[in-house]
Amino acid sequence: MVGIIIKEGESIEAALRRFKRDCANAGILSEIKKREHYEKPSLVRKKAIDTAKRKRDKKKRIFAKKERA
């Protein structure tokens, strides 16, 4: 849970900026977007497999370029 204590003499705008930055660092907004719509567990697994495959293929391409050079 993100919370801030407003310092003496601190403006509301500055406190709000600090709160938004803390929320972004905690990953709250990305979690909200992820949970906005229900995803079936099978789709979650499929998405994870696809992401891993893309990362693996990218590493292969980078490694192949280094070998040629």
C-alpha positions in Angstrom: 0.0 0.0 0.0 1.4 3.3 -1.1 1.1 6.3 1.2 2.8 9.6 1.7 3.0 12.0 4.5 2.7 15.6 3.4 5.7 17.6 4.7 5.4 21.0 6.3 5.3 23.7 3.6 4.9 21.1 0.8 2.3 22.0 -1.8 -0.5 19.7 -2.8 0.8 19.5 -6.3 4.2 18.4 -5.1 2.7 15.8 -2.8 0.5 14.5 -5.6 3.5 14.2 -7.9 5.4 12.2 -5.2 2.3 10.0 -4.7 2.0 9.3 -8.4 5.8 8.5 -8.6 5.5 6.1 -5.7 2.5 4.4 -7.3 4.4 3.9 -10.5 7.4 2.5 -8.7 5.2 0.1 -6.8 3.7 -1.2 -10.1 0.1 -0.4 -9.1 -1.0 1.0 -12.5 0.4 -2.0 -14.4 -1.3 -4.4 -12.0 -4.6 -2.5 -12.5 -4.3 -2.7 -16.3 -3.4 -6.4 -16.1 -6.5 -7.2 -14.0 -8.9 -4.9 -16.0 -10.3 -7.9 -17.9 -10.4 -11.6 -16.9 -8.0 -13.8 -18.8 -8.5 -17.5 -18.8 -5.6 -19.5 -17.3 -4.9 -21.2 -20.6 -4.5 -17.8 -22.3 -2.1 -16.6 -19.5 0.0 -19.7 -20.0 0.0 -19.3 -23.8 1.0 -15.6 -23.5 3.9 -16.6 -21.2 5.1 -19.3 -23.7 4.9 -16.8 -26.6 6.9 -14.2 -24.6 9.6 -16.8 -23.8 9.7 -17.9 -27.4 10.2 -14.3 -28.6 13.0 -13.7 -26.1 14.7 -16.9 -27.0 14.5 -16.1 -30.8 15.9 -12.6 -30.2 18.8 -14.0 -28.2 19.5 -16.5 -31.0 19.6 -13.7 -33.6 21.9 -11.5 -31.5 24.3 -14.5 -30.8 24.3 -15.4 -34.5 25.4 -11.8 -35.4 28.2 -11.9 -32.9 29.5 -15.2 -34.3 29.6 -13.8 -37.8 31.6 -10.8 -36.8 
